[in-house]
Amino acid sequence: MHKRGVRGIVFLAFTLLPLTVSAQSIRGSYSGTSGQNVPLWVAHEAGLFKKQGLKDELILISGGSTNMQAMLANEIQFSNTAGSTPIQAALQGTDIVIVASPYNFIPYSFVVRKEIHSAAELKGKTIAITRLGGITEIAARLSFEKLGLGPKDMTFIQAGPDAQRILAVQTGAVAATLIAPPGLFKATALGLKVLVNLGDVGIKYPVGVISTRRLYIARNRPLVKKFLMAFIEGLHLYVQKKEFSLGVMRKYTRIDDPEVLSRSHDYFAKNTAIVPFTDAVGVKNALAFEKASGRKAEEFFDNLIVQELVDEGFVNQLSKLPR
């Protein structure tokens, strides 16, 4: 081989090597397949984390407390869950904190078997939730208030992801469950009935949040910033490119019905914050459910990095990108 060719290959190798070495690995999780998880999937599938020099891996971990345990064990660095999860963890003395909140409303509906016509028929029966202490239990208790039921009128059982809970209602194993789109639209297409739609109530609550550890931020702030840059660009892409988002949703939810997917996107996109500041009012509502009203909302979230990205013009630049 000619010396010039050898020198060219060596130069190319040393040029590319830093790109490989500098790629920082991160692991993120999501706790279910409801529509508030889609922007994270979109950011991953569009290669936006890679664009920021991150080698990312996304993992489904059902149940909020399991996500927090994984984060404390450093098995994951970021998690996309309901806000109740990191708030509960922080109340227990951990350093987990919310760093972004793209969805601040409760999208769940109280769904029952079609032969149930009134709240009175639910007394003494069983309701399926994802996990005790999670967002579906909170949504259930809010629904009970609307239906005039007490917290002891139904028995709670943990039944896992949307598909399993829908099947449990459909087969009569339980009388009711809480479902958010796209699972909600699949459930109603199967003949299940909505008794309460909490999305219509407009209660502020941090349903979809990104959390990490304060220690991790202190040690890896530039990396956390890159993660949020990719995630925020994913939020923009999610809202602006519906067809791409529908394809991503189809892949992760394994729902093939185009109408169900389209309705789910429209449902969530209209209330998704593309600049994901955490809303203090929503956090206060979450603290009230946790009976921790003496604590300040600001203890549980940190908007500083998102604010920094706004001040530096990053968010404004995204709105000008061709899609």
C-alpha positions as CSV (number, residue, x, y, z in Angstrom):
1,M,0.0,0.0,0.0
2,H,1.3,3.5,-0.8
3,K,2.6,5.5,2.2
4,R,0.1,8.3,1.3
5,G,-2.8,5.8,1.5
6,V,-1.5,4.5,4.9
7,R,-1.2,8.0,6.2
8,G,-4.7,8.8,5.0
9,I,-6.1,5.7,6.8
10,V,-4.2,6.6,10.0
11,F,-5.4,10.2,9.9
12,L,-9.0,9.0,9.3
13,A,-8.8,6.6,12.3
14,F,-7.5,9.3,14.6
15,T,-10.2,11.6,13.4
16,L,-13.0,9.1,14.0
17,L,-11.7,7.7,17.2
18,P,-12.6,10.6,19.5
19,L,-16.2,10.4,18.2
20,T,-16.4,6.8,19.3
21,V,-14.7,7.3,22.7
22,S,-16.6,10.5,23.6
23,A,-20.0,8.9,23.1
24,Q,-21.5,8.8,26.6
25,S,-23.8,5.9,27.5
26,I,-27.0,6.6,29.3
27,R,-29.9,4.4,30.2
28,G,-33.4,5.8,30.5
29,S,-36.7,4.1,31.5
30,Y,-40.4,4.6,30.9
31,S,-43.1,3.0,33.1
32,G,-45.8,2.2,30.6
33,T,-47.3,2.6,27.1
34,S,-49.7,5.5,27.7
35,G,-49.4,8.5,25.3
36,Q,-47.4,10.7,27.6
37,N,-44.4,8.4,27.0
38,V,-44.3,9.0,23.2
39,P,-42.1,12.0,23.1
40,L,-39.3,10.1,24.8
41,W,-39.6,7.3,22.3
42,V,-39.7,9.8,19.4
43,A,-36.4,11.4,20.6
44,H,-34.8,7.9,20.7
45,E,-36.1,6.7,17.4
46,A,-35.2,10.0,15.6
47,G,-31.6,9.6,16.8
48,L,-31.7,12.9,18.8
49,F,-29.7,11.5,21.8
50,K,-27.1,10.3,19.3
51,K,-27.1,13.8,17.8
52,Q,-26.0,15.1,21.2
53,G,-23.2,12.6,21.5
54,L,-25.1,10.2,23.7
55,K,-25.4,6.4,23.3
56,D,-28.9,5.9,24.8
57,E,-30.9,2.8,25.8
58,L,-34.6,2.9,26.7
59,I,-36.1,0.3,29.0
60,L,-39.7,-0.5,30.0
61,I,-39.9,-0.8,33.8
62,S,-43.5,-1.3,34.9
63,G,-44.3,0.4,38.2
64,G,-43.0,3.7,39.5
65,S,-41.2,2.5,42.6
66,T,-39.3,-0.1,40.6
67,N,-38.1,2.7,38.3
68,M,-36.8,4.7,41.3
69,Q,-35.1,1.7,42.8
70,A,-33.3,1.1,39.5
71,M,-32.2,4.8,39.5
72,L,-30.9,4.6,43.0
73,A,-29.0,1.5,42.1
74,N,-27.5,3.4,39.1
75,E,-29.0,0.9,36.6
76,I,-30.7,3.9,34.9
77,Q,-29.9,7.6,34.9
78,F,-33.2,9.1,33.7
79,S,-36.8,8.0,34.1
80,N,-40.1,9.0,32.4
81,T,-42.9,8.4,34.9
82,A,-45.8,10.0,36.6
83,G,-44.7,12.8,38.9
84,S,-46.0,11.0,41.9
85,T,-43.1,8.5,41.6
86,P,-40.1,10.9,42.1
87,I,-42.1,12.9,44.6
88,Q,-42.8,9.8,46.7
89,A,-39.1,8.9,46.4
90,A,-38.0,12.4,47.5
91,L,-40.4,12.3,50.4
92,Q,-38.7,9.1,51.5
93,G,-35.4,11.0,51.7
94,T,-33.8,10.2,48.3
95,D,-32.1,12.8,46.1
96,I,-34.4,12.1,43.1
97,V,-35.7,15.3,41.4
98,I,-37.9,16.2,38.5
99,V,-36.0,18.1,35.7
100,A,-38.7,18.3,33.0
101,S,-42.5,18.0,32.8
102,P,-44.0,17.9,29.3
103,Y,-47.5,16.8,30.4
104,N,-49.2,18.4,33.4
105,F,-52.8,17.0,33.2
106,I,-54.4,13.7,34.2
107,P,-55.3,11.8,31.0
108,Y,-56.9,8.8,32.6
109,S,-60.5,7.6,32.3
110,F,-62.4,5.2,34.7
111,V,-63.4,2.3,32.5
112,V,-65.9,-0.4,33.4
113,R,-67.5,-3.5,31.9
114,K,-70.4,-2.6,29.5
115,E,-73.0,-4.2,31.8
116,I,-72.2,-1.8,34.6
117,H,-74.5,1.3,34.5
118,S,-74.0,3.1,37.8
119,A,-71.5,3.7,40.5
120,A,-73.6,1.8,43.0
121,E,-73.0,-1.4,41.0
122,L,-69.3,-1.1,41.7
123,K,-69.4,-1.4,45.5
124,G,-67.7,-4.5,46.7
125,K,-66.1,-5.2,43.4
126,T,-62.4,-5.1,42.2
127,I,-60.5,-2.4,40.3
128,A,-57.3,-3.1,38.4
129,I,-54.4,-0.5,38.7
130,T,-50.8,-0.6,37.5
131,R,-49.2,-0.4,40.9
132,L,-50.3,0.6,44.4
133,G,-49.2,4.2,45.1
134,G,-48.9,5.0,41.4
135,I,-50.7,7.4,39.1
136,T,-53.5,4.9,38.3
137,E,-54.4,4.6,42.0
138,I,-54.4,8.4,42.3
139,A,-56.6,8.6,39.2
140,A,-58.9,5.9,40.7
141,R,-59.4,7.8,43.9
142,L,-60.1,11.0,42.0
143,S,-62.7,9.1,39.9
144,F,-64.2,7.8,43.2
145,E,-64.8,11.4,44.3
146,K,-66.6,12.1,41.0
147,L,-68.7,8.9,41.3
148,G,-69.6,9.4,45.0
149,L,-67.7,6.3,46.1
150,G,-65.5,5.9,49.1
151,P,-61.9,4.6,49.1
152,K,-63.0,1.3,50.6
153,D,-65.9,0.7,48.2
154,M,-63.7,-1.2,45.8
155,T,-60.7,-3.6,46.2
156,F,-57.5,-2.5,44.5
157,I,-55.3,-5.1,42.7
158,Q,-52.1,-4.6,40.8
159,A,-52.4,-5.8,37.3
160,G,-49.6,-4.3,35.3
161,P,-49.6,-2.6,31.9
162,D,-52.6,-1.3,29.9
163,A,-53.2,-4.5,27.8
164,Q,-53.4,-6.7,30.9
165,R,-55.8,-4.4,32.7
166,I,-58.0,-4.0,29.6
167,L,-58.1,-7.8,29.3
168,A,-59.0,-8.1,33.0
169,V,-62.0,-5.9,32.6
170,Q,-63.0,-7.4,29.3
171,T,-63.0,-11.0,30.7
172,G,-64.8,-10.0,33.9
173,A,-61.8,-10.7,36.2
174,V,-62.2,-7.1,37.5
175,A,-65.0,-4.6,37.2
176,A,-63.0,-1.5,36.3
177,T,-59.6,0.0,35.6
178,L,-58.0,3.4,34.7
179,I,-56.7,3.8,31.2
180,A,-55.1,6.7,29.2
181,P,-54.9,6.9,25.4
182,P,-54.0,5.0,23.3
183,G,-55.2,2.1,25.4
184,L,-58.4,4.1,26.3
185,F,-59.5,4.2,22.7
186,K,-58.7,0.5,22.2
187,A,-60.8,-0.3,25.3
188,T,-63.8,1.7,24.1
189,A,-63.5,0.1,20.7
190,L,-63.8,-3.3,22.5
191,G,-67.1,-2.2,24.1
192,L,-65.8,-1.0,27.5
193,K,-67.6,2.0,29.0
194,V,-66.1,5.3,30.4
195,L,-67.8,6.4,33.6
196,V,-65.4,9.3,34.3
197,N,-63.0,11.1,32.0
198,L,-60.5,12.9,34.2
199,G,-59.1,14.6,31.1
200,D,-62.2,16.7,30.9
201,V,-61.8,17.9,34.5
202,G,-58.5,19.7,33.7
203,I,-56.8,19.0,37.1
204,K,-53.2,20.0,37.0
205,Y,-50.9,17.2,37.9
206,P,-47.4,16.2,36.7
207,V,-48.4,13.0,34.9
208,G,-45.4,12.8,32.5
209,V,-42.1,13.9,34.0
210,I,-38.4,13.2,33.5
211,S,-36.5,12.7,36.7
212,T,-32.9,12.0,37.7
213,R,-30.7,12.2,40.8
214,R,-29.4,15.5,42.2
215,L,-26.0,13.7,42.7
216,Y,-26.0,12.7,39.1
217,I,-26.7,16.3,38.0
218,A,-23.9,17.6,40.2
219,R,-21.4,15.1,38.7
220,N,-22.7,15.1,35.1
221,R,-24.4,18.4,34.5
222,P,-23.3,18.8,30.8
223,L,-24.6,15.3,30.1
224,V,-27.9,16.0,31.8
225,K,-28.1,19.2,29.6
226,K,-27.5,17.2,26.5
227,F,-30.2,14.7,27.5
228,L,-32.7,17.5,27.9
229,M,-31.7,19.1,24.6
230,A,-32.4,15.8,22.8
231,F,-35.7,15.4,24.8
232,I,-36.9,18.9,24.1
233,E,-36.2,18.5,20.4
234,G,-38.1,15.2,20.6
235,L,-41.1,17.2,22.0
236,H,-41.0,19.6,19.0
237,L,-40.8,16.7,16.6
238,Y,-43.6,14.8,18.3
239,V,-46.0,17.8,18.0
240,Q,-44.9,18.8,14.5
241,K,-44.5,15.5,12.7
242,K,-47.6,13.5,13.4
243,E,-47.0,10.7,10.9
244,F,-43.5,9.9,12.3
245,S,-44.9,10.0,15.9
246,L,-47.7,7.6,14.9
247,G,-45.2,5.1,13.5
248,V,-43.2,5.3,16.8
249,M,-46.3,4.9,18.9
250,R,-47.3,1.8,16.8
251,K,-44.0,0.2,17.4
252,Y,-44.0,0.7,21.2
253,T,-47.6,0.1,22.0
254,R,-48.2,-2.7,19.4
255,I,-51.5,-1.1,18.5
256,D,-52.1,-1.2,14.7
257,D,-55.5,0.6,14.5
258,P,-54.7,3.9,12.7
259,E,-57.7,5.7,14.2
260,V,-56.8,4.8,17.8
261,L,-53.2,6.0,17.2
262,S,-54.3,9.2,15.5
263,R,-56.8,10.1,18.3
264,S,-54.3,9.4,20.9
265,H,-51.7,11.7,19.3
266,D,-54.3,14.5,19.0
267,Y,-55.4,14.0,22.6
268,F,-51.9,14.3,24.1
269,A,-50.3,16.7,21.6
270,K,-52.7,19.6,22.4
271,N,-51.6,19.6,26.0
272,T,-47.9,18.7,25.6
273,A,-45.5,21.5,26.7
274,I,-42.7,21.7,24.1
275,V,-40.8,23.7,26.7
276,P,-41.2,21.3,29.6
277,F,-41.1,23.5,32.7
278,T,-42.4,21.8,35.8
279,D,-45.6,23.5,37.0
280,A,-45.5,24.2,40.7
281,V,-49.3,24.1,41.0
282,G,-49.3,20.5,39.6
283,V,-46.6,19.5,42.1
284,K,-48.6,21.1,45.0
285,N,-51.6,19.0,43.9
286,A,-49.4,15.9,44.0
287,L,-48.1,16.7,47.4
288,A,-51.7,17.1,48.6
289,F,-52.5,13.6,47.5
290,E,-49.3,12.4,49.4
291,K,-50.6,14.3,52.5
292,A,-47.4,16.3,52.4
293,S,-48.9,19.7,52.3
294,G,-46.3,21.1,54.6
295,R,-43.6,20.7,52.0
296,K,-42.8,23.3,49.4
297,A,-43.3,22.3,45.7
298,E,-39.9,23.7,44.8
299,E,-38.2,21.0,46.8
300,F,-39.2,18.4,44.3
301,F,-38.2,19.9,40.9
302,D,-35.5,21.8,39.2
303,N,-36.2,24.0,36.2
304,L,-32.7,25.5,36.0
305,I,-31.4,23.5,33.0
306,V,-34.6,24.0,30.9
307,Q,-34.5,27.7,31.7
308,E,-30.8,27.8,30.7
309,L,-31.7,26.2,27.3
310,V,-34.4,28.8,26.8
311,D,-32.0,31.7,27.8
312,E,-29.3,30.4,25.4
313,G,-31.7,30.4,22.5
314,F,-31.8,26.6,22.0
315,V,-35.5,26.3,22.2
316,N,-36.1,29.2,19.8
317,Q,-33.7,27.6,17.3
318,L,-35.8,24.4,17.4
319,S,-38.9,26.3,16.3
320,K,-37.1,27.4,13.2
321,L,-35.8,24.0,12.1
322,P,-37.3,22.6,8.9
323,R,-39.3,19.4,9.6
